[in-house]
Amino acid sequence: MQQPRKIPMRTCIACREEKPKREMLRVVKNSEGVISLDFSGKLPGRGAYICSAEECIKKLGQKKLLNKAFSMPVEDAVYQRITEEFLGSR
């Protein structure tokens, strides 16, 4: 008898809710300190997850949550890119 596959869960850095990894957006900081959006979920580096709820995307920029997640200052352009990626398409 085969074991059911375990679904990887991740915590949103804005709302602190745990959700399946595939439903979340991963923001990654690579070894050079460059921050980018990771749609594949496989880029190397330190990752932070955010759910696609509009409130979470807004809270991310307002409270500068990536600065804390990556322990470094994050440019406003990164927050704008994430906001445009999600809220621009709605």
C-alpha positions in Angstrom: 0.0 0.0 0.0 1.3 3.4 -1.0 1.7 6.3 1.4 -0.2 9.5 0.4 2.2 12.2 -0.9 3.0 14.9 1.7 2.1 18.4 0.5 4.8 20.9 1.4 3.5 23.8 3.4 4.9 27.3 3.7 4.1 30.3 5.9 3.1 33.7 4.3 5.4 36.5 5.7 2.4 38.9 5.7 -0.6 37.0 7.2 1.5 34.2 8.9 -1.0 31.6 7.5 0.4 28.2 6.4 -0.7 27.2 2.9 0.5 24.7 0.3 3.7 25.8 -1.4 2.3 25.7 -4.9 -0.3 28.4 -4.0 2.3 30.9 -2.8 4.7 33.2 -4.6 8.4 32.8 -3.7 10.7 35.8 -3.5 14.3 34.7 -3.5 17.6 36.4 -2.6 20.6 34.8 -4.4 24.2 34.6 -3.2 25.0 38.0 -4.8 22.1 39.6 -2.8 19.9 40.1 -5.9 16.2 39.7 -5.1 13.8 38.3 -7.7 10.5 36.6 -8.1 10.7 32.8 -8.4 7.8 31.4 -10.3 9.3 27.9 -10.6 10.0 27.6 -6.9 13.4 26.2 -7.7 15.9 29.1 -7.9 18.8 28.8 -5.5 19.0 31.1 -2.5 17.1 32.3 0.5 13.3 32.2 -0.1 10.4 34.1 1.5 6.8 33.2 0.6 3.8 35.4 0.2 0.2 34.4 -0.6 -1.6 36.0 -3.5 -4.2 37.7 -1.3 -4.4 41.5 -2.2 -4.2 42.5 1.5 -0.9 40.5 1.9 0.6 42.0 -1.2 -0.2 45.5 0.1 1.0 44.7 3.6 4.3 43.4 2.1 5.1 46.9 0.7 3.7 49.0 3.5 5.6 47.2 6.3 8.7 46.4 4.2 8.5 42.7 5.2 11.2 41.5 2.8 13.7 43.7 4.7 13.1 41.6 7.7 12.9 38.3 5.9 16.3 38.8 4.1 18.0 40.8 6.9 18.9 43.6 4.5 17.4 46.7 3.0 15.3 45.9 -0.1 14.8 48.5 -2.8 11.3 50.0 -3.3 11.5 48.8 -7.0 11.3 45.2 -5.8 8.1 45.9 -3.9 6.7 47.8 -6.8 7.5 44.9 -9.2 5.7 42.4 -6.9 2.7 44.7 -6.5 2.5 45.2 -10.3 2.8 41.5 -11.0 -0.1 40.7 -8.8 -2.4 43.7 -8.5 -1.7 45.0 -12.0 -3.4 41.9 -13.5 -6.6 42.3 -11.5 
